[in-house]
Amino acid sequence: MNRSYIGIPMGDPAGIGPEIVIKALAEERVNEVAKPVVIGDRSTLEQAMKFCNLELEIKCIENVEEGDYRNGVVNLIDLNNVDIEKLEMGKVQAMAGKAAFDYIKKSVELANAGKLDALATTPINKEALKAGNINYIGHTEILEDLTKSADPLTMFQVYDLRVFFLSRHVSLRGACDMVTEERLYDYIQRCMKALERLGIHNAKMAVAGLNPHSGEHGLFGDEEVREIEPAISKARELGLNVVGPVPADSVFYFGLKGSYDAVLSLYHDQGHIATKMVDFERTISITNNLPFLRTSVDHGTAFDIAGTGKAGAVSMIEAIVLAAKYAPQFNK
């Protein structure tokens, strides 16, 4: 089997990123499907191994072709940007925020150069970024700017349920205002193209309703009649297999059961709650509309347990495996 090169920026050194990376790379399943390349700091990873009571070989490389992709080996592009004596686990630090950004930036450079087939990212901390004078609010915004991509498209996957989001980090009031015919029509097309690029051909997608029971034909809320239904009708005229609006209290259940290949959620929490209730740890974020495929764990830096070795690596493992699964289709 041809394994894809999956770049793993190490994340905030003061958080659980280094620990979950070490734990994930100790799993034979990961190394069977991928060639993982960590972009990080050697001293931090060595410390993480002590926290996790694991002993792996760290092989520092300059180019991905130099790696030794066997179980038990961590292939590392070492940026050597953490003073381990000054690093305080579980605390916001400028050094850690700057280092986390550097790992992402180097990973993007390698992916853009075709050296990595996909990225599987680890948690970063918004406050640490700010302390390090990195003026971004999160991963997606960093990737959007570094790749000069317009409005990246977020998709969550948990088992066979795939969920897209019409809006991300805006207020609920603002999210409702963004449910317009024009925006929905554009997003339906973009979601379908994203599914095609992931290798899901002739996909069927459902659009979630905004109001309870999708508004009951305008009885309580007219957004479905005024904005959502016209957008779906226009998309169907293009030959796209899209249905809805389907009431949000049932559409995700039917998506999980295979009635739809994907669901378009109309605001952040509508889809987040649905996926995380299925399986919090196995909910993986995929960013589309970048020059390369990016998957990510969907949890934070967990400063409260950083340095204890308690952090679970299920989400990190799933993010790497999913990146390896989709990368060959994405890069065709």
Secondary structure, DSSP 8 states (H G I E B T S, - for coil): ---EEEEEE---TTSSHHHHHHHHHT-HHHHHHEEEEEEE-HHHHHHHHHHHT---EEEE-SSGGG---STTEEEEEE-----TTT--TTS--HHHHHHHHHHHHHHHHHHHTTS-SEEEE----HHHHHHTT---SSHHHHHHHHTT-SS-EEEEEETTEEEEES--SS-HHHHHHT--HHHHHHHHHHHHHHHHHTT-TT-EEEEE-SSGGGGGTTTT--HIIIIIHHHHHHHHHTT-EEEEEE-HHHHHHHHHTTS-SEEEESSHHHHHHHHHHH-STT-EEEEESSSSEEEE-SS---TTTTTTT----HHHHHHHHHHHHHHHHHT-
